[in-house]
Amino acid sequence: MFNKLVFVFALVAMVIARPEDTPGYDYSAPSSPGKYDLNYAVKDDSSSNDFGHQENRDSYGAQGSYYVLLPDGHLQKVTYSVNGDSGFVAEVSYEGEALVPR
């Protein structure tokens, strides 16, 4: 019985001590969708890995590019943008000469 009484008093003390002006959670959409800048690159000659990615975003638009060295020696590069409802728009290009195995 004593344990129950201590529990009730502790609960009442927590309710009384709780400040009424504590801010609640805000689940509304943010006023600005965001801004960021991302960039990385990997080049490892021993494994022939060569790839990277760059992207930046300001508000609703994003643009960037990524590249990868293909096994035949070409460098494939994709440049893209996303603007509002237009969706993902990409342009693919290749650089270099293909290496033919002998």
TATA-V433502 format. One line per field, one symbol per residue. ss: DSSP state (H for helix, E for strand, L for the rest). psi: psi as a letter, one per 30 degrees, with the letter a starting at -180 (. if undefined). burial: b if it has 24 or more other C-alpha atoms within 12 Angstrom, else e. A space follows every 50 residues. Layout:
ss->???
psi->???
burial->???
This chain:
ss->LHHHHHHHHHHHHHHHHLLLLLLLLLLLLLLLLLEEEEEEEEEELLLLEE EEEEEEEELLEEEEEEEEELLLLLEEEEEEEEEHHHLEEEEEEEELLLLL LL
psi->eeeeeeeeeeeeeeeefkkfgkkakjglklfkflklkkklkkjjefggkj llkkklkjbfkklalllkjlfgfkjkkkklljjbgfajkkkklkllkkkk k.
burial->eeeeeeeeeeeeeeeeeeeeeeeeeeeeeeeeeeeeeeeeeeeeeeeeeb beeeeeeeeebbbbbbbbbeeeeebbbbebbeeeeeeeeeeeeeeeeeee ee
